[in-house]
């Protein structure tokens, strides 16, 4: 086997690169290249921006971070409580 166990990892990386390069390059080569002012206009969530087209996704980002952190903490809390109950000898369903 090539380089032992690390050879498998190396070959997986090579296969990943070989399959990724065409997926990235073929659309670049075959995509239409006709610039249009409507196509190049900045859109925010499908709506035409009013004023200076500033991206205002901060609220969505903060909400996502809060819910992601909350989900992570709740999962950790549940795992911890399950472990405590198991150590105390109770039955957990």
C-alpha positions in Angstrom: 0.0 0.0 0.0 1.3 3.5 -0.9 2.7 5.2 2.3 0.5 3.0 4.6 -2.7 4.5 6.0 -1.7 8.1 5.0 -1.7 7.0 1.4 -5.4 6.4 1.5 -6.0 9.9 2.8 -3.7 11.3 0.2 -5.5 9.4 -2.6 -8.9 10.6 -1.3 -7.6 14.2 -1.5 -6.4 13.7 -5.0 -9.8 12.2 -6.0 -11.6 15.1 -4.4 -9.5 17.6 -6.3 -9.9 15.8 -9.6 -13.7 15.7 -9.2 -13.9 19.3 -7.9 -11.9 21.1 -10.7 -14.2 20.2 -13.5 -17.3 21.1 -11.5 -15.8 24.6 -11.0 -14.2 25.1 -14.4 -16.9 23.8 -16.7 -19.6 26.3 -15.6 -17.1 29.1 -15.9 -16.3 28.1 -19.5 -19.9 27.4 -20.6 -21.7 30.2 -18.8 -23.1 33.1 -20.9 -21.0 36.2 -20.7 -23.4 38.9 -21.6 -23.4 41.6 -18.9 -26.7 43.3 -18.3 -27.4 46.2 -15.9 -30.5 44.3 -14.5 -28.5 41.1 -14.0 -25.6 43.1 -12.3 -27.9 45.0 -10.0 -27.5 44.1 -6.3 -30.5 42.3 -4.9 -31.3 41.7 -1.2 -33.5 38.7 -0.6 -35.0 39.1 -4.0 -36.0 42.7 -3.5 -34.5 45.7 -5.3 -32.6 47.7 -2.7 -33.7 51.2 -2.0 -31.0 53.8 -1.5 -27.3 52.9 -1.3 -27.4 49.2 -1.8 -25.9 48.3 1.6 -26.3 44.7 2.7 -28.3 44.6 5.9 -28.1 41.0 6.9 -26.8 41.7 10.4 -30.2 41.0 12.0 -30.4 37.6 10.2 -26.9 36.8 11.2 -27.4 37.6 14.8 -30.6 35.6 14.9 -28.8 32.7 13.3 -26.0 32.9 15.8 -28.3 33.1 18.8 -30.4 30.1 17.6 -27.3 28.0 16.7 -25.7 28.7 20.1 -29.0 27.9 21.9 -29.4 24.6 20.0 -25.8 23.7 20.8 -26.3 24.5 24.5 -29.6 22.6 24.7 -28.0 19.6 23.1 -25.1 19.7 25.5 -27.5 20.2 28.5 -29.6 17.2 27.4 -26.5 15.0 27.1 -25.2 16.1 30.5 -28.5 15.4 32.2 -28.7 12.0 30.5 -25.3 11.2 31.8 -26.0 12.3 35.3 -29.2 10.2 35.4 -27.3 7.2 34.1 -24.6 7.6 36.8 -27.3 7.8 39.5 -28.7 4.5 38.3 -32.0 5.6 37.0 -33.5 4.3 33.7 -33.5 6.8 30.8 -35.9 6.3 27.9 
